[in-house]
Amino acid sequence: MSFSRLPRLTSVVRALHTSASTRRPAANPTEIFQKAFGERAATQTSPLMKNEVQDNREQFKANQFAAPQAFTQESIFPTARPFPRPPLLGPPKKIAVKLDPFYITKTNPLVHDMNPNFAYEFVNPMGKIKSRAETGLTWKSQRRVGKLVRRARAMGIISRWTNRPVPGGLGWSY
């Protein structure tokens, strides 16, 4: 339910200011094979090959020395490392200037203080103001957006506790 003219920038922001390894998990070899040779070739592969490709187990070779601890559950089936958290402070100025629609158009978000749909774009489902890391705005625009949301809450235009418009209130539609 997005009525704002501003595009959603969260995925763009995260892609631009996180490292390359955190953007996307490593591709599955079966997916690469299917893309290269089509679905028909993927269905003709033997079940043995599918198991070898899909398992992330460590491969043991003939005449290779293996220490006893190499046969433990943790060693044979390594756990996937979790993705690192996104940066807390948001993108650096060089990137934020390119992403921030207010900076690009030289507009002030406070002009839209009576538009609840605009204010709801910067509030998460729990009603908290989205951080600069989520919005990708410059520091100045983020301060103004925070002021916009707090002003809209004080006037009763948007809810303090959710990002859903109140039924029958401003910004509500079927």
Order of alpha helices (4+ residues) and beta strands (2+ residues): alpha-alpha-alpha-alpha-alpha-alpha-alpha-alpha-alpha-alpha
